[in-house]
């Protein structure tokens, strides 16, 4: 759990996940079209991966 942030998910449970910056770095290799049409619809809005994909 090193460098992870605490988040409350859609079920009210505490989850630990990487930061938005971490996901932005990992997702930056994908096209905006892929992010919008394939990835974002599969992610929960509370997740940092979702937030990063939307920001890209």
URKAHU-V768820 format. One line per field, one symbol per residue. phi: phi as a letter, one per 40 degrees, with the letter a starting at -180 (. if undefined). burial: 1 if it has 9 or more other C-alpha atoms within 8 Angstrom, else 0. A space follows every 50 residues. Layout:
phi = ???
burial = ???
//
This chain:
phi = .cgcbcbccccgccbbaccdcdcccccccccccccccbcdccbccccccc dccccc
burial = 00010011100000011111001100100000011101110010011111 111100
//
